[in-house]
Amino acid sequence: MSDLFLLTPSQLARIRPYFPLAHGIPRVDNRRVVSGIIYVLKHGLQWKDVPKEYGPHKTLYNRFIRWSELGVFNRIFEPLAGKAGQPDRLMIDATHLKAHRTAASLLKKGLFSRCIGRTKGGLNSKLHAVTDGRGRPLLFLLTAGQVSDYKGARHLLERLPKAKELLADRGYDADWFRNGLKEKGISPCIPPGKKRRDPAHYDELLYKQRHRIENMFGRIKNWRRIATRYDRCAHTFFSAIPIAATCCYWID
């Protein structure tokens, strides 16, 4: 198993406190199973193709689905991201994630949204994210691909941590968003839209730091089951995102 990914004991120790309690029969080795889940998500494998060293693929699949439904992976990500302390700077942006035909085959009618929409690029989902000044992810939101950046920002605005400033591209240039940031004591650094009659001033030198959130998206998309969505259910697909963010930024 030396050629395969395996969580180190220190990495496992950081995430173990957020695992749900086992009832009845003792749970299969957490280190091996969680490492196998990470391996599948990162390499974009089908569950049946997981290396035998990780154990039965049904065990990995069942653990991933069950913990996804319980929101375990998001409960791991949020506290670890919160331990970084209050950020001085925030960044917000969104990116599209391609939906495979298998993900789009679920019936549209249902209790929960699939978070899949149609744009000029085809069927996709949109991932909205907020990072700190170093490009480390703090908040995520998954919506259908056609949802505007404005709507994603409206949902994330209430969850923003305290900070001095927020960087965003001109897609977020809206009076309500600027005013909402100022009410929270956050100074917006957003280029004005081309149709604005009275362009707002922004710090062009500071704005150049916004590439860090783009780098974060690129790093997250290196995980193949995120770059291309195969999972039908939104909560199952979304669970892969905090797992990737935790591995890339919060347990290294």
C-alpha positions as CSV (number, residue, x, y, z in Angstrom):
1,M,0.0,0.0,0.0
2,S,3.1,2.2,-0.1
3,D,2.2,3.6,-3.6
4,L,-1.4,4.5,-2.5
5,F,-2.7,7.5,-0.6
6,L,-3.0,6.9,3.2
7,L,-3.8,9.6,5.8
8,T,-1.0,10.1,8.3
9,P,-1.8,9.4,12.0
10,S,-1.6,13.2,12.7
11,Q,-4.0,14.0,9.9
12,L,-6.5,11.3,11.1
13,A,-6.2,12.7,14.6
14,R,-7.3,16.1,13.4
15,I,-10.5,14.9,11.8
16,R,-11.4,11.9,14.1
17,P,-13.2,14.1,16.7
18,Y,-15.9,14.9,14.1
19,F,-16.7,11.3,13.1
20,P,-20.1,10.1,14.3
21,L,-20.1,7.6,17.1
22,A,-20.2,3.9,16.2
23,H,-23.1,1.9,17.6
24,G,-23.1,-1.9,17.9
25,I,-20.5,-3.6,15.8
26,P,-17.1,-1.7,15.8
27,R,-16.5,0.3,12.7
28,V,-14.1,-0.8,10.0
29,D,-10.7,0.9,10.2
30,N,-11.4,4.6,9.8
31,R,-7.9,5.4,8.4
32,R,-8.1,2.9,5.6
33,V,-11.7,3.6,4.7
34,V,-11.5,7.4,4.7
35,S,-8.2,7.2,2.7
36,G,-10.0,5.0,0.2
37,I,-12.8,7.5,-0.2
38,I,-10.3,10.3,-0.8
39,Y,-8.5,8.2,-3.3
40,V,-11.6,7.5,-5.3
41,L,-12.7,11.2,-5.3
42,K,-9.3,12.5,-6.3
43,H,-8.7,10.1,-9.1
44,G,-12.3,10.0,-10.4
45,L,-12.7,6.2,-10.2
46,Q,-15.8,4.2,-10.1
47,W,-16.2,2.7,-6.6
48,K,-15.8,-0.9,-8.0
49,D,-12.3,0.1,-9.4
50,V,-10.8,1.1,-6.0
51,P,-7.6,-0.7,-5.2
52,K,-8.1,-3.8,-3.1
53,E,-5.8,-2.5,-0.4
54,Y,-8.5,-0.2,0.7
55,G,-10.9,-3.1,1.4
56,P,-14.3,-3.9,-0.2
57,H,-15.6,-1.1,-2.4
58,K,-19.1,-1.5,-1.0
59,T,-17.8,-0.5,2.4
60,L,-16.2,2.7,1.1
61,Y,-19.3,3.5,-0.9
62,N,-21.7,2.9,1.9
63,R,-19.6,5.0,4.3
64,F,-19.4,7.9,1.9
65,I,-23.1,7.9,1.2
66,R,-24.1,7.5,4.8
67,W,-21.8,10.2,6.1
68,S,-22.8,12.5,3.2
69,E,-26.5,12.2,4.2
70,L,-25.4,13.1,7.8
71,G,-23.4,16.0,6.7
72,V,-20.2,14.6,8.4
73,F,-17.7,15.9,5.8
74,N,-19.0,19.5,6.0
75,R,-18.9,19.3,9.8
76,I,-15.2,18.3,9.5
77,F,-14.4,21.1,7.1
78,E,-16.1,24.0,8.9
79,P,-14.4,23.7,12.4
80,L,-11.0,23.2,10.9
81,A,-11.4,26.2,8.7
82,G,-12.6,28.2,11.7
83,K,-9.5,27.4,13.7
84,A,-7.5,29.6,11.4
85,G,-8.9,32.6,13.2
86,Q,-10.6,35.8,12.0
87,P,-9.3,36.7,8.5
88,D,-8.3,40.3,7.6
89,R,-9.3,39.8,4.0
90,L,-12.0,37.8,2.2
91,M,-12.5,36.9,-1.5
92,I,-15.6,35.6,-3.2
93,D,-16.1,34.0,-6.6
94,A,-17.9,31.2,-8.4
95,T,-17.0,28.5,-11.0
96,H,-18.9,26.0,-13.1
97,L,-18.6,22.2,-12.6
98,K,-19.5,20.0,-15.6
99,A,-22.3,17.6,-15.0
100,H,-21.9,14.1,-16.6
101,R,-24.9,12.7,-18.3
102,T,-25.3,10.1,-15.5
103,A,-25.8,12.9,-13.0
104,A,-28.5,14.6,-15.2
105,S,-30.5,11.5,-15.7
106,L,-32.4,11.8,-12.4
107,L,-36.1,12.9,-12.7
108,K,-36.5,16.6,-12.3
109,K,-39.5,16.3,-10.0
110,G,-38.5,15.6,-6.4
111,L,-38.3,17.0,-2.9
112,F,-34.7,18.2,-3.2
113,S,-33.0,20.1,-6.0
114,R,-30.2,18.4,-8.0
115,C,-28.4,21.8,-8.4
116,I,-27.9,21.1,-12.1
117,G,-28.8,23.7,-14.7
118,R,-28.3,24.4,-18.4
119,T,-26.0,27.1,-19.7
120,K,-24.2,27.7,-23.0
121,G,-21.6,25.2,-21.7
122,G,-24.3,22.5,-21.3
123,L,-25.4,20.9,-18.1
124,N,-23.5,22.0,-15.0
125,S,-23.5,23.1,-11.4
126,K,-22.0,26.3,-10.0
127,L,-19.8,26.4,-7.0
128,H,-19.7,29.6,-5.0
129,A,-16.9,30.1,-2.6
130,V,-15.4,32.5,0.0
131,T,-11.8,32.3,0.9
132,D,-9.4,34.2,3.2
133,G,-6.7,36.5,2.0
134,R,-4.4,33.5,1.4
135,G,-6.9,31.7,-0.8
136,R,-7.9,29.1,1.8
137,P,-11.6,28.2,1.5
138,L,-14.0,29.2,4.3
139,L,-17.5,28.8,2.8
140,F,-19.0,26.9,-0.1
141,L,-22.4,27.0,-1.8
142,L,-23.6,24.7,-4.6
143,T,-26.3,25.9,-7.0
144,A,-27.6,25.2,-10.5
145,G,-25.3,26.3,-13.3
146,Q,-27.6,29.1,-14.5
147,V,-27.9,30.8,-11.1
148,S,-26.2,34.2,-11.1
149,D,-23.3,35.3,-8.9
150,Y,-25.7,37.8,-7.3
151,K,-27.9,35.1,-5.9
152,G,-25.0,33.1,-4.6
153,A,-23.5,36.2,-2.9
154,R,-26.9,36.9,-1.3
155,H,-26.9,33.5,0.4
156,L,-23.2,33.8,1.5
157,L,-23.5,37.4,2.7
158,E,-25.1,36.4,5.9
159,R,-22.5,33.8,6.7
160,L,-19.4,36.0,6.0
161,P,-17.0,36.2,8.9
162,K,-15.8,39.5,10.1
163,A,-13.0,41.0,8.0
164,K,-11.6,44.4,6.9
165,E,-12.1,44.0,3.2
166,L,-13.6,41.7,0.5
167,L,-12.3,41.2,-3.1
168,A,-14.6,40.3,-5.9
169,D,-14.8,40.7,-9.7
170,R,-17.2,43.1,-11.4
171,G,-19.8,40.3,-11.5
172,Y,-20.5,41.2,-7.9
173,D,-20.9,45.0,-8.5
174,A,-24.3,45.6,-7.0
175,D,-25.4,48.4,-4.7
176,W,-27.2,46.0,-2.3
177,F,-24.1,43.8,-2.0
178,R,-21.8,46.8,-1.4
179,N,-24.2,48.2,1.2
180,G,-24.5,44.8,2.9
181,L,-20.7,44.5,3.2
182,K,-20.4,48.0,4.7
183,E,-23.1,47.1,7.2
184,K,-20.9,44.2,8.3
185,G,-17.9,46.5,8.5
186,I,-16.3,45.1,5.4
187,S,-14.8,47.4,2.8
188,P,-15.6,46.2,-0.8
189,C,-12.8,46.0,-3.3
190,I,-14.9,45.4,-6.5
191,P,-14.3,46.9,-10.0
192,P,-17.3,48.9,-11.2
193,G,-19.5,47.5,-14.0
194,K,-19.0,49.0,-17.4
195,K,-22.5,50.4,-17.4
196,R,-22.2,52.3,-14.1
197,R,-22.7,56.0,-14.5
198,D,-20.8,56.8,-11.3
199,P,-18.0,54.2,-11.0
200,A,-17.0,53.3,-7.5
201,H,-13.4,53.6,-6.5
202,Y,-11.4,50.4,-5.7
203,D,-7.8,49.6,-4.9
204,E,-6.3,48.2,-8.2
205,L,-3.1,47.0,-6.5
206,L,-5.1,45.1,-3.8
207,Y,-7.4,43.7,-6.4
208,K,-4.4,41.8,-8.0
209,Q,-4.5,39.5,-5.1
210,R,-7.8,38.0,-6.3
211,H,-6.0,35.4,-8.3
212,R,-5.6,33.4,-5.1
213,I,-9.2,32.3,-5.1
214,E,-8.8,31.3,-8.8
215,N,-5.9,29.2,-7.7
216,M,-8.1,27.5,-5.1
217,F,-10.7,26.6,-7.7
218,G,-7.9,25.1,-9.8
219,R,-6.6,23.0,-7.0
220,I,-10.1,21.8,-6.0
221,K,-10.8,20.9,-9.6
222,N,-7.7,18.7,-9.7
223,W,-10.0,16.2,-7.9
224,R,-11.6,14.5,-10.9
225,R,-14.9,13.7,-9.3
226,I,-15.4,17.4,-8.6
227,A,-14.2,18.7,-12.0
228,T,-16.8,16.4,-13.6
229,R,-20.0,15.6,-11.6
230,Y,-21.1,12.0,-11.7
231,D,-23.3,11.9,-8.6
232,R,-27.0,12.5,-9.1
233,C,-27.8,13.8,-5.6
234,A,-26.6,17.3,-4.8
235,H,-25.7,16.5,-1.2
236,T,-23.6,13.5,-2.3
237,F,-21.7,15.5,-4.9
238,F,-21.3,18.5,-2.5
239,S,-19.7,16.2,0.1
240,A,-16.6,15.7,-2.1
241,I,-15.9,19.5,-2.1
242,P,-15.3,19.9,1.7
243,I,-13.3,16.7,1.7
244,A,-11.0,18.1,-1.0
245,A,-10.8,21.5,0.7
246,T,-9.9,19.9,4.0
247,C,-7.2,17.7,2.5
248,C,-5.7,20.5,0.3
249,Y,-5.7,23.3,2.9
250,W,-6.6,22.3,6.5
251,I,-4.8,19.1,7.4
252,D,-1.5,19.4,5.4
